Amino acid sequence: MNNTSQPPHSTPTDSAPPPPVKPRRYWLRYLLLMIALLLSVGGWLTGNEQGFAWLCRQLPALSHQQLSIARSEGTLWSGFTLHDIRWRAAYEDADIDRLQLQWQPAALLQGRLQIGLLAIGHVRLNTRPAPASPPSGAPTSLSLPLALQVDRLQLASLTVEPADLRLYGLQASYGYDRQQHQLRVQHLQTPWGTARAGLTLADRSPFAIAGQLQAQGELEQIPVLAGLQLRGSLLQLQVDGTASGKGMLAEAHGQLRPFAFNPYNRFSQLDLRIGGINPQAIMPDWPKARLGFAVHVQPDGSASIKGGLSLLNSQPGPFSRSQLPLSLLAGEFRADDKMLHLDKLMAQLGGGQLNLTGKVEPTMLDVVTLLDNIRLKNLYESAPDDTIKGTARISGALAGPDIRANLHGKALQLQAMLGFQQAASGKTLLLRQLELTAGAGKVAVSGKLGLDGRQEYQLEGKLAKVDPSRLQPGLPAGDLNAQLKASGQLAAPLGGKLALQFDPSRLSGAPLSGQFTADWQGQRLRQLLADLRLANNRLQADGSYGVAGDKLKLLIDAPNLSLLGRDFSGVIKGQAELAGTPKVPLLNASLRAERLHLPGNLAVQSLTLDGDLKADANSLFRLQLAADRLQVGGFTAEQLRAQGNGTRTRHQLQLEGRMRLDGRPYTLQLAASGGLPVNSGQWQGQLERLELSGKPGLSLQSPLALEAGAARVRLGAARLALLGGSLSLSELTRSANGVISSRGHAEGLHLAELAPLLHLPLEQNLVLDSGWDLNLTGSRPQGTLWLKRVSGDINLPADAARPAPLGLKSAQLNLHFDGSSLLFDAGIDSRYAQLAGKGSLPWNGGIIDARTPLSATVNVALPSLAALAALSSPALELSGELAAKLSLGGPLGQLQGQGTIQGSKLLLADHRTGIRLGDGVLQARLSGRSLILDQLRFTSGQGDIVASGSLDLRESGPDATVRVNLNKFSVFDKPSRKLVVSGSTELSMVDRKIALTGHLRADQGRIDLPKAGAPSLSEDVVVKGRAVAEPSAFSSLPLTVALDLDLGDRFRFVGQGLDVELTGVVKVSANPGLAPGANGQVRVVKGRYKAYGQELDIEQGIISFVGPLDNPLLNVVAKRHLSPVGAGVEVTGTVAAPRIRLVADESMSEKDKLAWLVLGHAASGDRDDTALAASAGMMLAGSINDHVGLFDELGMASRKERTLANGTVSPAEQVVTVGRQLSRELYLGYEYGVTSADQAVKLAYQLSKGWSVVLRAGTNTSVESRYTLRFD
């Protein structure tokens, strides 16, 4: 038996090794976590406003302090606004006050960058010279990685320094479609006018280009139009431009190669002609002239060009008058790849001639100039009166040429040798020789001046027998002999040495001798040694000053200052000892002056000054100043007294004076107490009294803490009374670096008290409050300032006897300084209008002038024009409302505007004339400096009047064109005056000349002249004490008229005895300075004329205009109504000299004509003579009645004897008659018998020429029927 055990059988599964464990991918989790973290941080930085602001604050560190942003709003994805952006680089600095971006990030998914708005505020760019670099050549491509579209590109202003280039108000759009760039400039303002442009540029070589620019503006108040076209490609550019104005023309045509290696070959062809240009009108810093300029360049072979130039100045003048003394320049030149040749270049300068020839290579030049008979006074009026000739040559390396000159005149001679030296420390100007000879005198100078780095200099000079009067008129005559040595550096810290030794000399005939030696470094004068004597005038100095232990002694004894020249006179004596440091000065000084006159309009009749300041705290402090008749410019002090007494650390100061400023008297009283602490130059104390009496004046109400010194000046809290109110000052500090900070407020300031200093164009009595909190840190001020009207008003220009107050309710102005810009916000609410405006100005270091750009918006509302009626005649009625929304931009001196002006419910009515314009609507626009009237519409009656046009607000005067269309427009609508007109007119104004043209037709008209009232004096009668009537403004207007007036078919005129219907066409014309004239005829269609007490029917009426408007020709025939013989009058001649005669259809005597006209029958003996006499009296009374206007008939009549119906005989007698013609046939009157006292009411009706019926009711009642049959 076998007891050995066997292991169990194993299966393959049991014997297989365990599977390996899969590794965990922690790195992928970390990567995803990092990506998520970066996306979160990136989202927070770009999509969160706080994160985006934090990112902007890190830009200085990320850009090595080159880029900084003061403040941001918004995010990268939703759009943002950046404030106060600053870029600092080696050769340029840029400041942008604001940048706003609105864009569509989703467009990036389509491969396009879509920007809706890129608005840039005021930009200031300051460039510095950069090292010259070789030409880079033409680009290979101008393509961008993405398509780009900028819908609105705006730039408030761009200022480039030191080029002094300024652009304003850019409005443009830009697009790139992966093939070409497109730029459209809708508006761009320059100092010379406005422009718009378009440019298309391909992105692949040769970069095809097409562009144009149109501009309009003013030069010297002359309108100018300009245009420029670009064609071809960027490698071969064709340029054509024109500019024209009154008396000025410019044309330019050229072919350019902008990327040519040699700058002389960048013009392959150029033709430039300019005439009548004043360069000062283009750039204010350039001299004034009147130039005609021409340049012509054309190819000369395959690789060279040749050309010529000419310049003519018709208004030459000296540089001292800011004029150009050059009158003519002409010459030729040639250029190739190697050099520029100047051939026979001639100039007429200063009354003489200058000839220039030479060549200029890329690195070398050699130019020779010959001068002949050039008068120095024609260059500068203060120069010596001499005429010079000679040569000057510039040769050598272009970067540092040698300059040699040898010039001579009648008395002057100049020899100069200058050069340049280049070293590792920079470039140096070598003054090898500079000798100026004037007669027997000579000035010789040599040395060198570093142009870079520390700008070190070394000069040596010598004066031998120099007469100053020969060098400049007004200097004293003399014989100066001296040695001069100077060395040092001009860069900070300024330092140097100067030594001047006079050999025996004379000035103004007196002996001059002495020496002057100075050595200074920074703020320390290390040594000053001087001993100068002119006759008995003496100036001495010895010592040093600047650090502890230094001491400087000064002495002056000048009893005869007139020896120094004509601008000096008087006596001055004094001595001083100065020690200590600038922070802690020690001084002992005494000065006396009498009848002192110095250059610069500085004079004093008597001056005494004594001062003593020691270092010890308890040492004596003494100051005494007395001045009489002190004059500095426009300031005069009749008497000025100042004194200080006490110790260094504790003393009192007093100042009193009587002064005049621009003729206005003032009195000043000041008292202060304080001291100078030991080892300190800062005076500390308080101002106890300050009184300035005058207009305006001020008074200190409480003591004021004061600290003053080189480190800072500080005023503590104070309260002052001024301008009728009070000013509370919290703090005012000025640091040594120029930073000023102040806080305070003012109440109840009466602006009228500033009238002597501030001349306002309007009368006012405003009272203002104000407050401020400012920190003026050099070029980056911070803070706020506000002004608010408390009470008072402004009187608008109106009748002196009837002032027109503006009716101010509120007015406020807020100013905010944010470091780079001045922001303002203003609001005015008055009886007539409300105004609200806000905007900004770039600070520019505090320099705000006519060229400073403005960006502002203004809203104006006139809710009720009825209030404006108070400013005019009481008979004028106004109503309606006006509103304007405007944006202003451009330089302050040439503001441009954009916006709308709207009016509604407008009414203009004149109750005196019956003119009424109602339901008015105004739609206007302000575009640049032009007001465009889209529509001004009024309705009246059944018609309307519509006006449109434009008004250009130019500096030389406005230009305007207004077109007016009338359609059955009711001009007058009164019972006695009515006129309905249709037609069109045009009113234009160009160069201050007005022209009126058009055609008007009267659809309906009635003009009733009023009855004449009381008599008036003739125009040649002058009544003393009565105001003389001002002439009409129209009498002096430069008006030209060409107007057709058509009276139509329904025009009626009533007045001066006439009642007629008129028709006809008259052409009215007028020219400035000449009486108006007319040409045409007016005919009477029908009507009546009252003459000789009778109503006459006008059978023929023609008024002919053949010259003066007020003296037409007359041809009028009027006859008595239903007269059997056709009796009447005929009027011929002119209005000024009419001829009137009696007429009849039949031949008869003048007496019979008059009888038929007046009595209605022929004359028959003495009885009719009596009747005619009675009728004459009746006509006289009637004439008076016609002027009064109560009745148609008033006067005496002769009644014949008649038998009444009852058999009673009524004797003949004189009768007083009063009556009114109710119609042409019906008459109603009243009769009173002078003898019988009979009274009757008379009613008469004319049935025909011979038949009439008369009814009387009164004392005696009767009925008459008359029929007249003539046999003669």
PyMOL commands that set and color helices and strands:
alter all, ss='L'
color gray80, all
select helices_A, chain A and resi 12-15+26-47+49-57+59-62+105-110+263-265+279-282+319-321+376-378+468-471+561-564+751-754+844-846+865-871+892-894+1033-1036+1150-1158+1166-1188
alter helices_A, ss='H'
color red, helices_A
select strands_A, chain A and resi 67-75+79-88+92-104+112-127+147-161+165-176+180-190+193-202+209-219+222-232+237-245+248-256+267-277+291-299+304-313+326-336+340-349+352-360+364-375+387-397+401-408+412-423+426-438+441-450+456-466+478-489+495-507+510-521+524-534+537-545+551-558+569-580+585-598+602-613+620-632+635-647+651-661+664-675+683-693+698-700+704-708+712-715+718-722+725-735+740-750+763-764+767-777+780-791+794-796+804-805+808-818+821-830+834-842+853-862+876-891+896-910+915-928+930-940+943-952+959-974+977-990+993-1008+1039-1046+1051-1055+1058-1070+1077-1091+1094-1108+1113-1120+1128-1134+1138-1143+1193-1199+1202-1203+1209-1210+1213-1221+1226-1233+1239-1246+1251-1258+1262-1267
alter strands_A, ss='S'
color yellow, strands_A
deselect
rebuild
show_as cartoon
